[in-house]
Structure formats: C-alpha cells, structure tokens
C-alpha cells in the first residue's frame, strides 16, 4: 500500500534539505559561516535545513557556490522543482481560476492512453454530469480568492470526459459503494448522475467497478487518486493537489489499484448497486 501522498511530498522536501545540510558539513562550514557567504540571516539557513521553507533557484546557486559545489547546481535545482511540482496548494491553483485548473486535467487526460481512477468520496471527474460537477466546484467558487468562473470551469470539466468517446484511451474506474450514496447534490441531480453511470458502463473504452459495502477486504478505502499511464499519480487533498512521479511510488499506486479491482463488482452486479442507490433517493 502506498505511503500517504502528503507524507511522500514532505519526505521529498526533507530529502532535499538533508542534501543541502550534508553539502554544508562536507565543506566544513557552520551554519553561520554559510549564511555569511550567502549574504542572508542564519535563521534562513536553519529553515532551509529543516525543510520549513523551500529553496529558490537562487538560494540553491548561492548555497552550492558557498560550499564550492557549483557542479551540483543543475541537479539540485531540478530536484527542487520536482518537489515544488509534487505538492501544489489549492489556494495558489485557484487564484488563476477554476477553469484553468480544470483545463490542466483535460490536457493531461487527452495525452494519456491508460487512465485509472479510484474514488472513495465523489464520482470521478471523468464520469461527472454537469449538475453534479457544478455542485462540487461551487464549493471552491465560493472562496473569496477564486476567480468567478464557475460556469466556465464546469464546461471545461465536461470537456475532460471526451476520452471516453474518442481516441485510443482505456479508462478503468473504481468507486466505493458509499460514493453512490453521498448526497453531493440535490436528489434530482444525484439521480441524473447515477443514471449517467449506468450509461457509462456500456461504453467500450470504459470499465466501471463498484466496491460494495459487503466486500471482504484486507485493504481499506484509501485516498482518492488517479494514475495516468504508468508515469503520474495525482491525489487531491483538502489543501493541495499532490503529483507523484517517482516510478517506485507510481508502481505502488498501480498495485493498490489492482488490489482494489479484486474487491469490485462489475456488469449486472455493479448496475444493481447503482440502481439501488437511485431507488434510495426516494
């Protein structure tokens, strides 16, 4: 089972900080001596070594130059940028507008041939209806720091569904049965969303499995995630979107997805679970 995505991001940031600290020690410099050479306060050196702040490209250049390790500058800058792209705060992403954020998903999906989605909380964006998507995105649109572009964002999310109908994509989706029951939107919108899942099951490019409440399981529900080909995992947390590209961790998520698939029901059993959820709406 993969480690927490937040833990993975923090571990990557700490690993970079450790490399900077080891470089300083190898150069025989104290924290104060390095700070003086870099021209900043010793408190900044301490924060960088504790991974309390992320180093900028210029910070890395100054640090390596102070330690006489200029040859390590390109590698460390690349590592730092990888860490920065791994953990992206929602507040920062939303400032550019919800539509632009949704467009990043649309582009990534179109470039991928094999898409795997697992959700323990909401219907995956690829499978969402307009009204269901609007109910979810409206929560973010109410943020005072977000651009007022809810309708454009929902329209963009609808564009992200196109791989289900065109191209050579293969899409595997898994949802916990609880996802069918959560009242994310009003009853009529939920009925429309669940009915849409029934129609999606008939698409040749899509496989939709439901993990029933009654499944005997050694693997409990985990964080919602999706895997694009065998190269990228994205996990959505309350405060951030985590992007995982380390091949060893991507493989762990793919293995976890395979284990979850073994718990799911398909075909008539999956349709029965969705139909039961529709009936429960009253």
C-alpha positions in Angstrom: 0.0 0.0 0.0 1.5 3.4 -0.9 2.5 5.9 1.7 0.4 9.0 2.3 0.8 11.4 -0.6 1.3 14.3 1.8 4.0 12.2 3.6 5.7 11.5 0.3 5.8 15.2 -0.6 7.1 16.1 2.8 9.7 13.3 2.6 10.9 14.6 -0.8 11.3 18.1 0.6 13.2 16.8 3.7 15.5 14.8 1.5 16.4 17.9 -0.5 17.0 19.8 2.8 19.2 17.0 4.0 21.3 17.1 0.9 21.9 20.8 1.5 22.9 20.2 5.1 25.3 17.4 4.1 26.9 19.6 1.5 27.5 22.4 4.1 29.1 19.9 6.5 31.2 18.4 3.8 32.5 21.9 3.0 33.5 22.3 6.7 31.2 25.3 7.2 29.0 26.1 10.2 25.5 27.5 9.6 26.6 31.0 10.4 29.6 30.8 8.0 27.5 29.6 5.2 24.9 32.3 5.9 27.6 35.0 5.8 28.9 33.7 2.4 25.3 33.6 1.0 24.5 37.1 2.4 21.4 36.1 4.4 20.4 35.7 8.0 21.4 32.5 9.8 17.7 31.9 10.5 17.1 31.3 6.8 19.8 28.6 6.7 18.1 26.9 9.6 14.7 27.0 8.0 16.1 25.6 4.7 17.9 22.8 6.5 14.7 21.9 8.5 12.6 21.9 5.3 10.5 24.6 6.8 10.7 26.6 3.6 11.5 25.6 0.0 14.7 26.9 -1.5 14.5 29.1 -4.6 16.8 28.5 -7.6 18.9 31.5 -6.5 19.1 30.0 -3.0 20.5 26.8 -4.3 23.0 28.6 -6.5 24.2 30.6 -3.6 24.4 27.6 -1.3 26.4 25.5 -3.8 28.7 28.3 -4.6 29.4 28.9 -0.9 30.2 25.2 -0.5 32.4 25.1 -3.6 30.0 22.6 -5.2 28.9 24.5 -8.3 28.7 21.3 -10.2 25.7 20.2 -8.2 23.6 23.2 -9.0 21.7 21.8 -12.0 20.9 18.5 -10.3 19.7 20.3 -7.1 17.6 22.8 -9.0 15.9 20.0 -10.9 15.2 18.1 -7.6 13.8 21.3 -6.0 11.5 22.0 -9.0 10.3 18.4 -8.9 9.4 18.8 -5.2 7.6 22.0 -5.9 5.5 20.4 -8.6 4.7 17.5 -6.4 2.8 19.5 -3.8 0.7 22.4 -5.1 -1.6 24.3 -2.7 -5.2 24.6 -3.8 -5.3 28.3 -2.8 -2.5 29.1 -5.3 -4.0 26.9 -8.0 -7.5 28.6 -7.6 -6.2 32.1 -7.8 -5.7 31.6 -11.6 -9.4 30.5 -11.8 -11.2 27.2 -11.6 -11.5 26.9 -15.4 -7.7 27.0 -15.8 -7.3 24.4 -13.1 -9.8 22.1 -14.8 -8.0 22.6 -18.1 -4.9 21.1 -16.6 -6.9 17.9 -16.1 -8.4 18.0 -19.6 -5.0 18.3 -21.2 -3.4 15.5 -19.1 -6.3 13.1 -19.8 -6.0 13.7 -23.6 -2.3 12.9 -23.5 -2.7 9.6 -21.7 -3.7 6.3 -23.1 -4.4 4.3 -19.9 -6.3 6.2 -17.2 -7.1 4.7 -13.8 -9.4 6.4 -11.4 -10.2 5.3 -7.8 -12.5 7.3 -5.6 -13.7 6.9 -2.1 -15.5 10.2 -1.8 -17.1 11.5 -5.1 -17.8 10.3 -8.6 -14.5 10.8 -10.6 -14.5 14.0 -12.7 -14.3 12.0 -15.9 -17.7 10.5 -15.1 -19.5 13.5 -13.7 -22.6 15.2 -15.1 -22.9 18.9 -15.5 -25.1 19.4 -12.4 -23.0 17.1 -10.2 -19.8 18.9 -11.3 -21.4 22.3 -10.6 -22.3 21.2 -7.0 -18.7 20.2 -6.3 -17.0 23.1 -8.0 -19.3 25.6 -6.4 -17.7 24.9 -3.0 -14.4 26.2 -4.4 -16.0 29.1 -6.3 -17.4 30.4 -3.0 -13.8 31.1 -2.0 -13.2 34.8 -2.0 -9.8 34.3 -3.5 -11.1 32.4 -6.5 -11.9 34.0 -9.9 -15.6 34.0 -10.6 -15.6 31.4 -13.4 -17.8 28.6 -12.2 -19.7 28.0 -15.4 -16.6 28.1 -17.5 -14.9 25.6 -15.1 -17.9 23.2 -15.3 -17.8 23.4 -19.1 -14.1 22.7 -19.0 -14.7 19.7 -16.8 -17.2 18.4 -19.3 -14.5 18.6 -21.9 -12.4 16.3 -19.8 -14.9 13.5 -20.5 -14.1 13.3 -24.2 -11.5 10.5 -23.9 -14.5 8.2 -23.1 -15.8 8.7 -26.5 -12.8 9.3 -28.8 -9.2 8.4 -29.3 -7.5 5.2 -28.2 -7.9 5.7 -24.5 -8.6 2.9 -22.0 -10.3 4.1 -18.8 -10.7 2.0 -15.7 -12.8 3.5 -12.8 -13.3 2.1 -9.3 -15.6 3.7 -6.7 -16.6 2.7 -3.3 -20.3 2.0 -3.0 -20.5 4.9 -0.5 -19.8 7.3 -3.4 -23.2 6.3 -4.9 -24.9 7.2 -1.6 -23.3 10.5 -0.6 -25.7 13.4 -1.3 -23.3 15.7 -3.0 -26.1 17.4 -4.9 -29.9 17.6 -4.7 -31.8 14.5 -5.3 -32.7 15.1 -8.9 -29.0 15.9 -9.7 -27.9 12.8 -7.9 -30.4 10.7 -9.8 -29.1 12.2 -13.1 -25.5 11.4 -12.1 -26.3 7.8 -11.1 -28.2 7.3 -14.3 -25.2 8.6 -16.2 -23.1 5.9 -14.5 -25.4 3.2 -15.9 -25.0 4.6 -19.4 -21.2 4.9 -19.0 -21.0 1.2 -18.2 -21.9 0.4 -21.8 -19.1 2.4 -23.3 -16.4 0.2 -24.9 -13.5 2.3 -23.6 -14.7 2.4 -20.0 -14.6 -0.2 -17.2 -16.5 0.8 -14.1 -16.3 -1.3 -10.9 -18.2 -0.8 -7.7 -16.6 -1.9 -4.4 -19.6 -3.0 -2.3 -20.1 -2.3 1.4 -20.1 -6.1 1.9 -16.8 -6.8 0.3 -14.4 -8.8 2.5 -11.3 -6.7 2.4 -7.8 -6.6 3.7 -7.3 -3.2 2.0 -9.5 -0.5 3.4 -10.7 2.6 1.4 -7.7 4.9 0.7 -7.3 8.4 -0.6 -8.9 9.2 -3.9 -6.3 9.1 -6.7 -5.9 8.7 -10.4 -3.0 7.2 -12.4 -2.1 8.4 -15.9 -0.4 5.7 -17.9 2.4 4.4 -15.7 4.1 7.8 -15.2 2.0 10.0 -12.9 -0.3 9.8 -9.9 -2.4 12.7 -8.7 -4.0 12.8 -5.3 -6.4 15.6 -4.2 -6.2 16.5 -0.5 -8.1 19.2 1.4 -5.4 21.7 1.0 -3.4 20.6 -2.0 -3.0 18.5 -5.2 -0.1 16.1 -4.9 1.6 14.9 -8.1 3.7 11.8 -7.7 6.2 10.9 -10.5 8.7 8.6 -8.7 8.4 5.3 -10.5 8.6 3.2 -7.4 5.6 5.1 -5.8 3.7 5.1 -9.1 4.0 1.3 -9.1 2.7 1.1 -5.6 -0.4 3.0 -6.6 -0.9 0.8 -9.6 -0.6 -2.3 -7.4 -3.1 -0.8 -4.9 -5.5 -0.1 -7.8 -5.1 -3.8 -8.9 -5.9 -5.0 -5.4 -8.9 -2.7 -5.2 -10.1 -4.1 -8.5 -10.2 -7.5 -7.0 -12.8 -6.2 -4.5 -15.1 -4.7 -7.1 -18.2 -6.0 -8.8 -18.9 -5.3 -12.5 -21.6 -5.7 -15.0 -25.0 -6.7 -13.6 -23.9 -6.6 -10.0 -22.5 -3.1 -10.5 -25.7 -2.0 -12.2 -27.7 -3.3 -9.3 -25.7 -1.3 -6.8 -26.2 1.9 -8.8 -29.9 1.2 -9.3 -30.3 0.5 -5.5 -28.7 3.9 -4.8 -31.2 5.6 -7.2 -34.1 3.9 -5.5 -32.8 5.1 -2.2 -33.1 8.7 -3.3 -36.9 8.3 -2.8 
